[in-house]
Every structure is written in structure tokens, then in C-alpha cells.
């Protein structure tokens, strides 16, 4: 077998033809196409490692109904099968004159069935033969070659049924030799009634009856069989059956089995290691394990709880604590084995060794343990049957390592711990998957308190918080820190926190490999393939706290399908986590380790990876910005580098959702661009985030992004970039109430634009000056700058910009009380915005008209306009202006005496202002609410509605 699965181990591949054709890898089903395509694979599976010529393959698959150009269709099916089987290690190749399927014969149930039976028939031990026969017959799942209806298939099925019947007959003989006649009696009469002329079966039933003390019944069955043979075939029973009849008639001692050895004393193994101390937290996980145990009594198969998590996360810690807490529920014993799936001591433990250890623990003499591994596993299952036992399989590497160690009885409970996800246990054995994450903050602190004592903890509470935070809830890291503090009682916890902060993972390195977090993580890392290790390292240096699949594809330069496979394997190794948003993330300490391993990569490879991922964010953000503000004149950016994978966003809602999800990664990508001197990408990312930041009221992030963007723009020979960055930073500062800084920056932006002849920038700069002067309370200056902005815009032939500026001019006029001129400008602006589908601009104009209507006594019209503006702003996710509109809407409601409505919209405005940390606005709305509810006139005042 070839290929790889969990951590580079050969996959557990199984091909089933004794029933509907199926291919499974590590217990998970592999889709191989439609029924006819499956039939091709079924025929090749029957002939493993033998050449099947195309004509023979066509005849067996289609018979007389072969399609036109059957060879071409066959080649298509074979090509599809090769693709489907890529990850399984199964190969279909052309050899000389035909096609051949290459896979270990034991992987195909039919060939395994025949091998097991051949071993059973060669064995001198009926117990071993019986165990092998049971394993062989258990492989049958239904009608063999179910996908085929050709004459060849019908003939093959008949032959296979005869093989199965022969195996069942041999099994009965071996069961009789083992003294299991009592177990056979319920089924033998039924089989004999179905096959009344089967003389071998008749003899088996007679022997079972005789050994069960039913001599008379055995003789009666012989007479019935003799009479039936005479009536239907005109023959007498065969000599063997006649001789058996004579032996039963005379009670021949040869029919009696030799006496069975006295049973050995029942051995109750108690193999659990000592319980961990201290144990903190994990209440939810313990409850889930209890639930699995409580449901096991109702189960038809073994119940398994698979604990998966990174090295050092506390899997064994949890498993042993739970096992000791429930030890009284397993009176027939507890078995434990460390399978050494990830260890410096060599390869993972062979399950044959573990089974042998279990047999010895259950009291089997070493010289009576069967040689064959399958017989050993069967004996273990027999000894475990009916016993209330716990089996803890610690540190498993693969599903294949575990399956041979599973009892076959529902009375047993198995707990498996592994750094891998072991999907084969989940799909093939109904395991209950239980992933482990870091400890919660309170639990992490409790662990330190237990190890160091309350006096030392209370003496340096801030240092304890730092240590807990730096360890990130990783139990092994916390234990290392606690042990170091215990051995160095004179070293302050503050000093240890500083050391951990400065040295990172190096501070958690100890001489004892099992107590060194870097060493423990290295065991998982060393089991990765070269490509998985490269992906892991690059994830450690990727910008942002997590990463999406497309961004990871860009980072690594791998196609989306391949990176999905590599990420899934890292997830199965518990080195990354796939969250509910579809992103992949690492624990902070694992990420530090990944970043350390990235130092082994060439600098050119790391630079290329970071350039690709920054381009992914840059170009997807560019698309998103255009969807959020389609009428904004776009900036020019360079094409993405090869193997970058920008997303195609469908609409403005998808764009807003993407910005929400990727916000932290976009800010980190900007810092990555700074670190690598990509100054064009730095200010461009600030520009692409501008509309999103404004709508979501991320005011602090807006300022930070533009401060970084302006610094980068000043290092470029592009005055337009500097002018734009200067203006946007000024607007962001103005929104924070930092008017003086904003005014200086806007004058500087104006000077740059005038000096460089950037005519297209002048309207926006003057408009920003207008907004700033209005904010400073000088509405006449604001009106003057609005006029200038509109004059500059006339020459640009940009109707959407002109509409924005007309609205701003109308707003300035309204602020000065010139409502007629204000309404005229705003209606013109509204018409232009609606003509060009500019919904955000339309909302601004409706807001202005609401203000004008309210101040001219047309309160109903004001409410109508404000509500229309509100609908648009909610629809496009403009939370910043949504708060402003709720605030404004309350005034016409209050003017109409509709105080309940006024109170409701102002409370919503207050909620939004508080969420956006707009303190000045929030305080103003509180005063409005206080005035609204103050009983100034109990007969007809503000409270009257």
C-alpha cells in the first residue's frame, strides 16, 4: 500500500466487493463514481495484481450490452477512477496487454477472506481456525459484485456463494471441535431444514445434539435424513453419515470431547497510571465523557471517546482524571497502554505488541497466546466479551493502530487520546470526538495557585496574570512555569514573566523532553511531510490572528484543493483549528513554534509567500471597496503576483461581510507590507479600508490605518498618494474631535494638490474643509468651502461627486437658515443620486431634507425622509450614519408630541453611540432623553402623548 494519511503513516485502505463496492481510507468512504464505473473497479479488484485485457474487462462489465466505442468509454472510467483513488495508494496501471490494479491483496475483502480461510484450514488449532473463519465471514456485507449484471458476474457470484457456504460448513466443524455445540444448536436446525439433503450439515446437527445430551433427537434426525434421501434421490446416506449414526447409536466414547481444562482464575487488571495532580477545569469535557459512558449501556457497539489536541494540551491528564473518577464503574478491570504515537523513543508501538500485553494482563499464559496477530486480537475480544472494562489507548498515531485493540463488546468503554483527529474511528466505529483547547483564564490561574500557593500568587497578582496570558492556557506551559517557580523560590514571578515574554518558547525548554514544550511540539512537527511542514511554517508568519482557505492558498502558492488537503492534515494533527467562520487558527504558543520553524525556510521563499498573501488581501479588498462605494473614483494598483488567489465578491453585502471577517488580517497585512517596504500597498490598503471603517465606525482603526498609510505615501514619488492620504487622515482625526490637527493636514493636502496640479483632488479637499469648519461651528466658512468644492467639481464631469457636493452645499445653507436655497440644492442632488443609483449619497440627501423639513415645521415630512435614509443605511451596513439618523429622527417625533417614538429612536441612537465610543454624542442624547422624560407639565408637557 502507498500514500499517506494521519501524520505520514500508510493509509488503512479497504476495498469491498463482498457487497456493494466501496473504498474506504482510514474508515472514511471514498467516492468512486457511478455504478458502471464502480463495476470496472470491482472487476479489477477481483483480479488484484493480475493483467485484465480491455476486451475481457468490457465483457465482464457490460456483457452483451457494451456501448459504442466501449474502449473509449472504458478509458474515461479508468481515468476517473485514477483521480478518485489518488490519495488511497491504489494504482491502476497498463501492463503489457491490459490493466492491473495494484494494492495489497489484504486490502480487498475477497482476497482477505480467502487468505484467512486458507490459514484456518492449515491450522492444527481449532480455536485459531475458528477465530480466523469468524474474521473471514465477517467481511461479507451483502450480495457480492452487486454493481454487475453480466453473465460473468452471475457465474462469479454463484462461485462466491459456494465458497461462503464451504467456509460456513468448515466453521461449524471447528466450533464443534472447540466444544461450542451449545452455541450452534439455535442455528443448525434452521439450516438443516433449508438444506435437507446436505449430509454434512445433517452430521453436524446430529453431533451437536448428541454432545448436548440429546441422543434420541440425533437418531431421529438421521432417520428423517435417510428417508428424505431415499424418497427424493433414491440413495442411502453416505458412509461417513452412516458411521456417525452407528457411533451415536452405540454412544461411542470417540464422540465425546476431551475434558476442558479448569478455568484459570479471573484476572482483573488495574493498569491505570496514577491520577494527575492537580487537575483543574475541563468541566464541559468531563461532562461529555460522562455522557458517552452513560449512553454506552444502550449501544450495540463499542463506545469510544477520542480526545484530540496538540501536544501539551492535557489529553492524558484529562483521560486519567476521568478514568480514576469513574473507576468503580469498571469492576472487571482497566487496561492502559501508551502507543507512543509521537515520541523520541522510536516508531509508534505495533498494535500486535499492545494486544499481547493486554492478553498477559488478562491472565493468558504467554505460551498459550496464538502466534497469528488476528487470532491474538480475536482472543482478546473473546476475553473482553461481557466484561465491564475500561481500555485507555493513550497517544495513538493512526486509526489502524487502534482498531486491533478495540473490544467487541458493548460492555467495554474505550478512551483514545491522540494528536490526530483519527477520522476513521469517528466514521467506522461511532467514536465520540472530543477536541481539547487551552484552559480558560480562571482555570489557568487555579493551576498556578495550586502549584505555588496563594501567598506567592497574591504577592504578585499582575505577574500571575502575565504568566497566564503568555502561556495561553496551555497546561504543559503552565506546569513548566510553575515547576520553575517552585525550584527557584527567590526568583520573582515578574522576572519569570519578563523572561517568558522576551525568550518565547525558549523559556519553556527543559532538559527532560517530556517536560519541554518545544520538544513536545517537535514530535508532532517531525511527523509531518515536507509539504505539511512548509505550510505549517508559513502559517506561523502569516499576517493576522487567523487565515482563510483562499488566503492560505495565496500564502503557500498551492492550488485551493491541495491547500485544503494540507490544512486538513494539520488540523487532524491538532496543530491548527478550523473555526466556525471557516478560518484556520493556531494557539499562540504553537504559532510561535511554527514561526521558529519558518527560520529554516529560505528568505526568498518567505518574502514571496508574504507578497502573495498581501496581494490576496489587497486585491480582494479592492473589489470589496468598489462594491461598497461603486461611484468612488478607484485608485490604480499593480496586478497580483502569480499564484495569488483573490476572492471574487458577489455584491456589497458579501463585501461588507468579508471586511468584517478579515478586518484584523487586513490591518496585519498592512503592517506586513510596511515591514517589507511595499509602501504602495500600505497606503492602498488604508484607502480600501476607508469606506468600511467609516460605515462600521472603526474610528481608532481608521486613524491608525491612515497614519501608517500617510507615512508610506510620503516615501513614494507620488504627490497624488500623499495628498489623498493626508486628506483621509485629516477626516479620520476630525471624526475623533481632533480639529486642529485635521485643519493643519487639510491645508497641507491643499498645498500638495495645488503645487502638483492635482485638479481632481481639489473638490474633495475643499469639501473636507467645509465639513471641518461646520464641525468647528463656523457655518459661513463651511458654506464658502462648499461653493469652492462645487466650482472645482464642475470641470471634472463627475455627476455623482457633483451630487455629493450639492447636498453639502444645501446642508451648509440649511445650517445658516436659508431653507429655500437648501431644499433646492438637495432636491437637485437627490435626482442625480437616484439617476446613478448612488444609495449612500441618496441617504445623505434624505437626511438633509429631514433636517430642513423639521426646521420648517414639516415634521411629518421630516420623519418620512429620515426613515427612508435610515432604511438605506441599515441596508448598506452604515452603522456610523445610522446612529446619526436615529438621533435626528427623535426631534420631529418630539415636536409632534410622539414621545414614545422619540424615546425609542434616541435609545437606539444612544446604544449605537456607546458601541462606537462616541462619548460627546452619547452624552448629548442622554440629555435629550432626560429632558423628554422630565415632568415639566403634567397636563400637557413632554410626558403627554
N, C-alpha and C positions, 0 to 999 in steps of 0.2 A: 504493500500500500504506500502511496505517496501523498503529498500535500501536507498542509499544516492546519491545526486548529488551535485550541487553547494553549497559548504560550509556546508555539512551535512544535508541540507534540504531534505525532501522526494522528490523523482523524480516525474516529471509530466509525468505519464505513460499513453499511449493511445494505445488501440488495435482496429484495424479497420477490420470489416468483411463485412461492407456495401460497398463493392467494393473489389478490390484485397486486400488480407490480408496484413496488415502492422502493425509493432510495432514501436512506437516512444517513446523516452525518452527525455524530455525537448526539444521537437521539432525535434530531430535528429533521423533518421531511424536506427533501429537495425536489422541487417541481421539475418534471422532465417532459412535459408536453401532453398532447392529446393521446387517445387510446392507441391509434395506429403507430404513432411514434414510440409509445411505450412498448408496443409489441416487438418492434425492432430490437430494443434493448433487452427484452425478455428472451428472445431467441439467442442473442449473443451471450447472455448470462448463462444459458443452459450449456453453452459451449465455451466456457472460460478458457482463455489461452489457446484455443484451437481456431484454425482458419475456417471461416464460413464464406464460400464463394457467393458473389452477388445473386446468381440465379437461384441458389439454394435458399438464400435469405429471402428473396422475393416470394418463392414458392411457399415458404413457411409462414410468411406474414400475410400474404394476400390469397394464396391458393389459386383458384381459377378466376379470381376477380381482380387480377393485377391491373393497375391503371395504365393508361397510355404513357409511354416514356417512364416506365416503372423505375429504371435505373436512375434517372434524373431525380425523381421523387425520393428514392432511397438515399441518394447523396445529400439531398436537402435535409431529410430527417437525421442522418448521421451528423451533419454539420451542426444542426440544432442541439443534438444530444451532447456533442463535444463541448459546446458552450455551456450547457446546463451542468455538465459534470466537471467543469474546470477546477472548482475548489474541493472536489471529493477525492482526488487521487486516482479516479477511474479513468482509464485511457482507452479510446477506440482508435486503432491504427490499421493501415493497409499492410498486409504481409504477403508478398508473393502473388497469390491468386485470390485473395479475399480479405475480409475484415476480421479483426480479432479484438476481443475485449480483454484488457489487461487489468486484473485486480486479484488480490489474494483469494484463492478459492473459498476460504472460510468466510469471506465477506458475503458470499451468495448462499442463501439459506439452503438451497437444494444440495449444493456440494458439501456444506457443513453437515447436513442431515445424513448424507451418505458416508462421510468420514466418521461421524460419531457412531453410526451403526456398525461400520467395519471394525472400529476399535472395540465396540461392545462384543461383537461376535468372536473377536480374537482373544478376549479376556477370559481368564480362568476363574475370576471372582464374580459371582452373580450379582453382588451388591454394586460393584463398579459397573458391570454391564447394564444393570437396571438404571443406575443414575445417568449413564450415557444415553440410553434409549429414551428416558424421560426428556432429557435435553433435546434430543433429536426430534421427537414427536411434538414438542412444544413449539417448534419452528413453523408448523402448519397453521395457516391463518384462514384458509378457505379453499376455494376451487383453484388449483394451480393453473398458471398461464391463462388467467381469466380474460385477458385482453384479446385472445386469439380464438378464431372460429374456423380455422382451416383444417383440412383432413389430417395434416401432420400434427396439429395441436391436439385434435381429438385422440389420435393414437398415442401421443406423448402423455396426455392426461390419464388415459387408461393404464398405461405402464406405471405412471407415478402412483396411482391409486393402489396398484398391486404391490408396489414397493412399501407403501404405507401399511397396507394390510399385513404384509410379511413382518414388518417391524413391530406392529401391534401384537402379532402372534408370538414373536420372539420375546417381547416384553412380558407377556403373561407367563411364559416359561421361566424367565428369570425371577419374576415376582414369586412364583410358586417355589422356586429353589431358595428364595430368601425367607420363606415361611409367611408370606403375605396372603395366604389363601383367604383369610377373613376379609381383607380389603377387596379381593377380587369378586367375591360372591354376589355383591349387588349388581355388577355389570354382566357377568358371564351368562346367566340365564337369558337375559335380553339378547345378547349377541348370538347365543345358540339358537334362539327362536327365529332370528333373522337369517341365520345360515344353518338350517337343519341338516344339511348334507356335508357340512365341514367336519370331517372325522377328527382332525387335530383339535379343533375347538371343543368337540364333544369330549375328548380325552382330558382336556384341561379342566372342563367343568366337573367331570367325574372325580378327578384328583382333588380339586378344591373342596368338593362336597365330602369326599372321604376323610380328608385331613381335618375337616370341620366337625367330624363325628357323625356324619350323615351317610353311612354306608348304604342304607336302603335306598335313599334318593339317588345315590350314584349308580346303583344297579338298575333302578327304574329308568334313568336317563339312557343307559346303554341299550335297554330293550326298546325304547322309543326310537333311538337312532337306528338300530338294526332293522326294525320293522319299516321305517321310512326308506332306508336304502334298498330293501327288498322290493317295496311297492313301486318306487319311482325309477330305480336304476337296475333292479334285478340282480343285485350283488350283495355279498356279505361284507361285514366290516373288515377293514384292513387288518393284517396280522398284528400290528402294534396295538390297535384298539382292542382286539380280542385278547391279547396278552394282558393289557391293563385290566380288562374285565375279570380275567381269571385271578389277578393279584388282589383286586378289590374283593372278589368273592371269597378268597381264602385269607383275607386280612394279612397279606404278605408284609412282613416287617420292613421290606425294602422300600415300601411306600412311605414309611414314617421318616420324617426329617430327624437328623441327629439333634440331641438336646442342645438348647441355646445356652450360651454362657450366662452365668449370673450377671445381672446388670451391675455395672460399675457404680459406685456411689455418685450421686448427682453433685457436680462441682458448680458452685455459684461464684463466678469470677467477680472480683471487686477491683477493677483496673483503673478507676478514675484517679488522676493525679490530685494533689492537694488543692483545695479551693483557693482562688486568688484572694489576696487581702492587701489593701482594702478594695472593695468593689463599690462603685458609685454610679448612680444614674441608670440609664438604659431601661427605664420603666416600660416604655412602649414596646421595646424589643422583647423584654421578658414576658409581657402580656401576650405578644404574638406567638411566642414559643409555647406558652401555656395553652393557648387556643389550639395550636396544632396538636399538642398532646391530648387535649380533651376530645378532639374530633377523631383521634386515631382508632378509638374503640369501635367506631361506626364504619371505618374504612374497609374496603375489600383488598387493598394492597398496602404496602409499606408506606408510612407517612414519613417524609423526610423534611427537615428544616435545614436549608442550605444557607449558611451565613457567609456572605461575601463582603470583602472590604480590603482596603490596602494594607500592606504590611505595617504593623504597629498600631492599627486602629482598634484592637481589642477583641478580635474574634474568639480566640481561645479563652480569653478572660471571661467573656460572656457565656460561652458554651459550658465551661466548667462550673461557673457560678450557678447557672440554671440547672445543670445536671445534679449538683450537690443539693440544691434546694428541693429537687424532686426525687431524690434517690430512693425514698420509701415507696415510690410508685413503680419501681423496677426490682421486685423481690428476687427475681431469678438471675440477677447479675447485671453488671455493667462492663462492657468491653471498650477499650480505648486504644487507638493507635495513631502515632504521628507518621503520616505518609510522606513527610519530608518533600512536599511538592516544590518548595523553594528553600534551598539550604546550601550552605557551603560544603556539606558533607558528601556531596556527590549527587548521583541521579536520584529521582524520586523512587520511593520504595516500590518494588514489584508487588502487585496485589497478591501474587502467589505466596510471598513471604508473610504478608499480613494474614491471609486465610490460615496458613499453617499455625501462626501464633495464636489465632482465635481457637483453633481446634485443640491445641495443647492447653489453653486456658480453660476450655470446657471439659478437660479430663480425658481426652483421647490419647492413648499411648502412642508415642512417636512411631513405633514400628508397625502400628496398625493404621497409620494415615496413608490413604491411597497415593500412588505416585502421580497419577494424572491430575492436572490442575482442575479440570472440570469435575472430576469425581470428588476432589477436595471441597470445591465450592458446594457441590450437591450435599456432601456430608455435613458441612456447616449449616446449610439451610435445614437439613433434617433435624439436627440437634437444637436449632433455634426455634423450630416449629412449636407453636403453642406456648412458648415461654414469654413471660413479661420481662423483656430485657431491653436495655439501652445500649446502642452502639454509637460511639463518638468517633468519627473519622476526621481527624484534625489535619489541616494543611494539605488538602488534596490538590493535585495539579490538573487532572483531567477527569472527565466523566468515566472514561474507560477504566481509570484506576479505582473508581468507586463501585462500579456495578457488580463486580465479583464479590464484594463484601456486603451486599445487601441481603438481609434475611428475607425469606419468602413468606413470612407470617405477619399478619396484621396485628399480632400482639406485641411485636417489637417496634421500637421507635429508633430512628437513626437521625443523628445530627452531624451534618457535614460542614466543615469550615474550609474556606478556600479564598485565595485572592482572585480567582477566576469566577465568572458567573455560572459556569457549568450548565449551559442551557439544556444539555442532554438529560440532566436529572429532572429539570422542570417539565420538559415535554414528554420524556419517556417514562418517568416514574412518578409524576404528580407531585414533585417536591414543592415545598412552600419556600419561595425565595425571600430572604431577609437581608437586605443591604444594610451595611453599617456606615454611619457617617461620624463626624467628630462629636465629642461630648458638648453638651450645652454649657454656657458660661458658668452657671451655678454649679453644675456637676464637676467641671474642671477645677473650680475653686475648692469644692468639697474634697477632691482628691488631694490637693495641696495641703489643705487643713489637716486631713487625716495623717498625712506623711510627716508634716513639720510641726504640728501642734498649733493651737490657737494663739499662744503668746507670740510666737515668731511671726505668724501671719498678721496679727493685729498691730504689731510694731511697724510694719511696712506695707500698709494696705495698697498704696499706689503701685509699689513694686510687684505685689502679687497680681494686680490687675494686668500689669505689663507682661509678666511671665505667662499668665493665662492666655492673653491675646497673642503673644508671639508664638506660643505652642499651638495655637489654633484649635484647642480641644483634642489634640492628638494624644491618646493615652500614653503611648510609649515616650513621646517627647516630655510630657508632664512627669512621668515616672523618672526619666533621666535627670531632669532638673531637680526633682525632689530628692533623689538619691545624692546628687552632687551637693545640694544644700545640707543634707544630713551629714555627709562626710566632712564638710567644711563649715562647721557651725559659726566660725568667726567671720566668714565672708558674708557681707550684706546681700540681701535679695536684690537691692537696687544695683549693686555691682554685677550680679549674675544676669539681670535683665539687660544691662548695657552690653555685656559680653555677647549675649544671645542676639541682640539687635545688630551688633557690629559684625559678628562672625557667621551668623546664619546657621546653616546646617552643620558647619564645622564644630560649633559649640555643642552639638548633640552627638558627637562622635566619642565612643568609648572603646577601650581595648577589648571588651567582651563583645563579640559580634552580635549576640542575641540582644544586647542592651545598647546597641548603636543604631540610631535611626538611619543614617546614611547607608550603613551596611545592610540593614533590613530592606531598605528600598532598593539597594543594588541587586538583591536576589531576584526581585521582580524584574528589574531592568535587564539583567543578564539573560533572562528567559525570552526576551523579545527578539524578533527577527531584526535584521539590519534595517529594513524599511520602517518597521514599527518604532525602532529606537530613534531613527531620524525624525519621524513625525512627532514622537514624544518630546524630543529636544527642541524642535521648532515651536511646539505649543508652549514650552516654557518661556520663550522670549516674545511671544505674540502680544500685540498691544491689547489692553483691556482685560477685564476680570474673567471673561469667558469668550467663546468663539462659536460662530455658526458654521454649518457644514460648507456653504459656499466660501466663506472667509477662510476656512481651513484648507479648502481646495486651492485657493489662491496662495495661501502661505506656503504650502508644500509643493505646489506645482503639479499636483496629481489630479487626474480626472475625478469628477464628483463620485462616480461609482466606486473607484478604488479607494478614495479617502474615506468613504463611508465604511468600507470593509476594515480599513486600518483603525479607524476610530472605534468601531465596534469591538475589535480585538483588545484595544487599550481599555475600553470600558469593561470587557469581560475580565481583564487583569486587575480591575479596581484601581487603575491609575488615573482615570478620568470618570466624570459623572455626566450623564445626559439628562438635562433638566426638563421641566415641563414646557419651557419656551423653545425647545429644540436646540438649545445651545449646549456646548460641552465646556466643562469647567474642571479645575483641579483644586484640591486642598492646597492652601498656601505653602505648606512645607513640601508637598510633592512638587509643586510648581518650582520652588527654589531648587529642588534636586534636579528637575528637568532642565532648568536654566544652567545649572552647573554642567550637566552633560552636554549642553549646546556648545560649551567651550571646545569640545573635541571636533566640532564642525569647522570647515574652512570659513574664513571671514567672507570670502566671495559668496559662498552659499548662503550664509546668514543675511548678508546685505540684499541678495537677490530675493530671498524669501520675504523679508520685511518690505521691500519695494512692491512686490506683488500684492501683499495683503493691504498695504496702504492704498494702492491703486484700486483694489476691490472696494474699500470704503469710499474713496474719493469719487469714483465713477458711479457707484450706486447712489451716493448722496447727491451727486449732480443731477441724476434722473429724478430723485425724490424732490429736490428743490424746485425743479421745473414743474413737477406735478402740483406742488403746494402753491406755487406762485407763477403760473404759466405766462403771465404778461410781464414779468420782470426780465429785463434785457440780460441774457446769460453772459457769463464770462467765458473766455476761451481756455480750454485745458488740453494738455497733450493726450494722445491716445494711450490706452492702458498697455502695459508691457505684456508680452506673450505669457500664456498660462495663468493670467489673471481671470477671475470669474465674477464680474459684476452682475448684480441681480437686475432683472427686468421687472420693475414695479408697475402694477396694472393701473392704479388710479391714485387720487390724492389720499384716500383713506388708507390704502396699502402703504403709501409713502409715510404717512404720519405714524402708522403702527411700526414700520421699520425703524424710523428715527427713535421712537420710544424705546424699542427693544435694544437698539445698537448704540444708544446715546453715550454710555460710558466707553464703549470701544472706539467711537468716533473721536472723543476727546483724547483718548490714549493714542490713537493713530496720529493725531496732530502732534503730540509730543514726540512720537517716534520719528515723524518727518523732521521735526526740529533737530533731533539727535543726529540725523543722517544728512543734515544740510539741504533738505529738499524744501527750500523756502517758498517756492511757488505753491507746493501742495499745502504748506502751513496756512497761508492766508486764504487759499481757495477753500479749505475745509471750514474755516471760520465763516466765509461767505455762504457756503452750502448749509451751514447750521443756523444761519441768521433767522430765517422765517420760522423754523421750528422752535428755536429758543424764544422768539418773541411770542408765538402763539401759546406755548406751554409755560410762559412766564419764568423761564430759567434765567433770571436776570444776572445772577452771580456768574453762572457759566458763560453767559453772553459776554460779560465784561472780560472774563479770563481768556476766552477764545479770541476776542478781538485784540486784547493786549498782546497775546502771543502772535496773532496774525499781523499786527502793525509792526512789531519788531522784525518779523520775517520780511514783510513788504519793503521795509526801508533798506534791506540788504539786496534788493533786486533793482536792476536798471529799468524800472517800470514806474513812472510817476503816476500812471492811472491806478495801479495796485495800491500805491501809498495813499493817494487821495481817497480812494474808496475805503480802505482800512481805517483811515483817520476819521472819516465821516461816520462809519458804523460804530467805531469805538465811542465817539462823542455821543451818539444816540443812546448807546448802552449805558454810558455814565449818566446821561440826563435822566434816563428811566430810574436810576438809582438815587436821584436827587443831587448829584454832584455837578451842579450847573456851571460853576466857574471853570472846572476842568473841561467840561464839554464845550463851553464857549471858546476857550483857547484853541482847542483841537479843531473846531469848525472853521475858525479864522485861518488856521494853518492849512486845512484842506482846501479852502477857497484860494489861498495864495498859490498852492501847488497847481491847482486846476487852471488858474489864470496864467501862471507862468508857463505851463506846458501846453496851453491852448486846448484843454480838455473840455470843450463846449458841452458835450453830452453829460458831464458831471455837474455842471453849474445849477440846473434846476433842482436836483436833489439836495445839493449843499444849501442853497437858499431856502428850500423847504424845511430842512432840518433846523436852520437858524430861526425860521418862523415859529416852529414848534417850541424851540427852546425859549424864545422871548415870551411866548404865551405862557409857558410854564413859570417864567420869572415874573409874570404879572404885567408885562408891557404889551397890551394888545395892539397898540398902534404900530410899534416896531414889528410885531408879528404880521400885521396886515401889509406893511411895506415889503417885508421879505417875501410874503406870499405873492404880491404883484410881480416882484422881480423874478421869482421862480417861474411864474406863468409866462412872462415875457421871453425868458430863455427857452422855455419848452416849445413855444410856437414854431421855432425854426427846426425842430427835430422831427416833426411829423409823427408824433407818438400819441395817438388819441387816448390810450389808457393812462399814460403819465399826465396828459392834459386834464383828464377827468379827476385824477387824484388831486392835482393842484387846484382845480376849480372848487372842489369840495373844501380844501383847506382855506381857500380864499373866502368862500361862503361862511366857513366856521369863524374865521377872524372877524368878518363883518358882523356876524351874529353876536359875537362877544362884545362888540362895540355898540350893539343896539340897532344896527342898520338891517332889520329883519327882512325888508323887501328885497334889497340887493342880495342878502344872504340866501333867501329862498330861490331867487333867480339863478345864482351860480350853482346851487346844489341840485336844482332840477335839471340843469344842463349836464352836470356831472353824472347824475343818475341815468339819464338817457344814454350817455356814452358808455358807461359801465355795463348797462344791460345789453347794448348793441354788441359788445365784445365779450360778454359772458364773464365779466370780472366780478365774482361774487364777493370777495373780500372788500373790494372797493365799494360795491353796492351797499354792503353793511355799514361802512363808514358814512356814506351819504345819508342812509336812512337814520343813522344815529344823529347826524347833524340836523336833519329835518325834524326829528323828535324834539331836539333841543329848541329849535325855532318855534315849533308849534306850541310847546309847553310855555315858552316865554311870551307868546302872543295870545294866550288864553285858550288855545285849541287843544285842550288836554286829551280828549278822546283820540284826535288825530295823532297826538304825540305818543300815546300808548300803542296805537296801531303801528306806527313807524318803528318804535323801539322793539316791539315784539317781532316784527319782520327782521330787524337787524339781529335780534337775539337768535332766531331760528337759523339764520345763516351762520352765525358764529359758533353755535353749538354743533352745527353740521360739519364745519371745517375744522373743528377742534381748536378754535382760537380762545383759549381759556383766559388769556390776559384781557382782551377786549370784552369777553363775555362778562367778566366781573364789572367792568366799567358800565356796560349797558344795563345790568341789573341795578346798579347804583342809580343811574339816571332814570330808570323806569319808575322807581319809587316816588319821584317828585310829582308827576302828573296824577298818580293814584292818590297821593296825599292831598293834592289840590282839589280833587273831586270828592274828598271825604271817604275814600275807599281805603280805610286804614289797615284792614286785614290784608289786602293785597299789597299795600305798601310795605307792611311789616314783613310779609313773606319774601318779597324780592330783595329787600335790604338785608334780611338774614342770610339769603343766599349770596349776596354780594360780600357780606362780612366773612362768610365761610371761605369764599374764593380768595379774598384779600389776605386772610390769615394764612391760607395754604401757600400763597405766593410771597409771604413775608413782606407785604406792602403795608407797613405799620401806619404811615400817615393816613392812607386811605381807610384802613380798618378803623382807626380812631374817629375819623370823620363820620363813618357810617354808624358807629356806636352812639355818637351824639345825636344823629338823626333819629335813631331808634328810641333813645331816651326822651327826646322831645315828642315823639309820636305817642308814647305811652304815658306821658305826664298828664295827669287830670287837670288841665288848666281851665276847663269849662265843663262841668258835669252835665250841663243841659245840652250843649251843642258844640262842645270843644273837640279837641283832637281825638278823644276816645269814641265819639259818636260815629256810628257807621250807618 
